[in-house]
């Protein structure tokens, strides 16, 4: 299935959910089964740095299609992989019936002895162009409301994003953010640069204080001062209180985004079900979709 049709025909925000290849298949199945009840429009499966989860990603995609009957978008992260490696991955996804691929450069693997293929693509737009010239997939790409950590400037990052779109990317899913004005400003700058494809906000609920701090450092996401103060006050409150705060915070984020006629909401589930389930239930109760 080509996911772009959801964004072209939507009368309400498209709901998508992201998973990563599971280490615990039982917990993964439980989370997916609970989230399937909410009827997401589609789900995505990530792809580890340097192809480290290549087999696991494929198996997760296959399971979600064949066992869960879900429309699936498969990630591919090209850093370190040669063209033949990428072709091998894409051929297998094509054989599964995948119609949409989400293309990212990906992080450099942490293994000290990792050696990238000499013909590996240095940038996502190069891989997008390669796939577009050789396959009929719909292609998505990532956008960074606060700028990519390696970008020279926010302006240079948006110019690079335009390169991805000009090379064949047909929709954008953003890195998560905790201040909606960052998304709004990002979209305005993209439109001013001539980027006219759907730009879908990524939503990352707070799952734990430790994870939130770690991911913010890893991704370059800003934790607003009011949010920081609240997290500090919850340090000794227990995991349940932190989880509930994360649900409240993300729900309010979505309540602010939906009236802006966003194309969709993309939830980073971290292979967990409770937070995303509760957020969507609340939004449905508000009749926001």
Residue, then its C-alpha position, 0 to 999 in steps of 0.5 A: x500500500x502506498x501511504x501517501x493516499x492517506x494524506x491525500x484523501x484524509x478528512x481527519x488526521x492520519x494516525x500512524x505508530x512507530x515500532x522497532x524490531x523487538x527483543x521480546x516478541x511476547x511484549x511486542x505482540x501484546x503492545x501491537x495487539x492493544x494498539x491495533x484496537x485503536x485502528x491506526x491508519x498505518x504503522x512503521x518499523x525502524x531499521x538499525x544503524x548500519x543494517x544492524x537490525x536488517x533481519x529483525x526489521x524484516x521479520x517485524x514488518x512481515x509479522x505486522x503484515x501477515x499476522x496483524x493485517x496492518x498497512x506497514x511502512x518499512x524504514x531503511x537507514x543507508x549509512x554504511x550500506x552499499x547499493x547492493x545491500x540496499x537493493x537486497x533489502x528493498x527487493x525483499x520488502x517489495x516481495x512482501x508487498x510494501x509500497x512505501x519506504x521511509x528513508x533516512x541516512x541513519x546514525x553511525x554504528x557504535x561498533x569501533x570496528x564497523x567499516x562502511x561500504x566504500x560506495x555507501x551514500x553520505x546523505x539521505x537525499x542520495x539514497x532517495x534519488x537512487x531508490x526513486x530511479x530504481x523502484x516504484x515505492x512512495x518515499x518518506x523522509x525525516x524533518x527536524x523542527x529544531x535542526x539536525x544535530x549535524x546541520x550547519x544551521x537551521x536554514x541549511x538543514x531546511x535546504x537539505x530537506x528540500x534536496x530530499x523532496x526534490x530527489x523524490x521524497x513525498x512526505x515528511x515525518x518530523x523528529x519529536x518536539x515538546x513545544x508546538x511553536x517549533x513545529x509551526x515555525x518549521x512548517x512555515x519555513x519549509x513552505x517558504x522554501x518551496x517544500x509543499x509535501x505533507x509534514x507530519x508531526x512526530x509525538x514522543x510521550x514521556x515514558x520515563x525521566x531517564x529515557x526522556x533526558x537520554x533521547x533529548x541529548x541524542x536527538x537534540x530535542x529541547x525540553x522546555x523549562x516548565x517541563x524540566x521543572x515538572x520532571x524534576x518535581x517527579x524524580x521521587x514520585x515513581x514511574x506511574x506518576x511520570x507516565x501519567x504526566x507524559x500522557x497528559x503532556x502529549x495529549x495537550x500537544x495533540x489538542x493544540x496540533x489538530x486544530x492546525x489541520x495537521x496531516x496526521x499524528x505520528x506516535x513514537x511508541x517505543x514498543x509500548x501501548x499504554x501511553x499512545x492508547x490513552x492519548x488517542x482515546x482522549x482525543x477521540x473523546x474530544x471528537x478531534x478525529 
